[in-house]
């Protein structure tokens, strides 16, 4: 299966297909607790970006999601920002989901991001803020050089559009796939993320996961060494696909503190945004040795449950019908490789919202 998939990805790159996984976007779930309305934002060239506007008394923040995430994939981010006192605008990119226009490339994303910022600035009457996640962070880097830049920018797990395809293929399918994609896949964008950081004149927070096979922290080392005057950097736990799950305290404290500092100076933080809901089931210990995944719970609970194991290259969602306090599973070799180092495990009742993009499998616990 890997061979045809690799050839398909490489052929897509050679033909100039955008670096965004075009998925069927979904709206927030019915009965979502965050009050919101649907809005249309003009983005030029007869393109209209459609998305949700969750208003509050505080400043407005544009949320630019990552590839294949969509609005549904970032509702946890919207909740944290909204609970923290911020109005949030999150729209589908052009040609995706509910927005019109042609399927976007990273250059189109720049135009979309600028249009969304203008809309928020007109709506709220202030500079507003921007939070860009993964590929969404690429567009956010250019906003700081525009005529009416936002008042604060957060780049959460950014990618380098010139190398993201080859790194993703190499990290997922092995070194040979990365080598071939290096030869065949055309660059999709002229953004130099490190140079943009160095030239930034808007307060910018750069969030780098501890493990990131797509955009390693050392890629921005020179910008930091030159002491980019407006850039703060923090390394969060987790990896590119799951840092917000491993360290939700980080998002509720560091991200909100940065926005408060630059968008709400002198005002007390909104306490609701700092509230951290407890995990439904606490994990006492976990380990991945070879292909054996071991999980120990603080107490035995009735099933079914879902175990979310988080690694640098993938998240693995395991359904367990009859859980025990101590469980062990044999994981497929390729999946075990992409889970290393295993840096987080959550156990939740079945149906509890965890994250998008997980690979759901059913494994039978190994005999004790």
Secondary structure by P-SEA (a helix, b strand, c coil): caaaaaaaaaaaaaaccccccccccccccccccbbbbbbbbbccccbbbbbbbbccccbbbbbbbcccccccccaaaaaaaaaabbbbbbbccccccccccccccaaaaaaaaaaaaaaaaaacccbbbbbbcaaaaaaaaacccccccccbbbbccccccccaaaaaaaaaccaaaaaaaaaccccccccaaaaaaaacccbbbbbbcccccccccccaaaaaaaccccbbbbbbcccccccccccccccccaaaaaaaaccccccccccccccccccccccccccccccbbbbbccccccccbbbbbbcccbbbbbbbcccccbbbbbccaaaaaaaccccbbbbbccccccccccbbbbbccccc
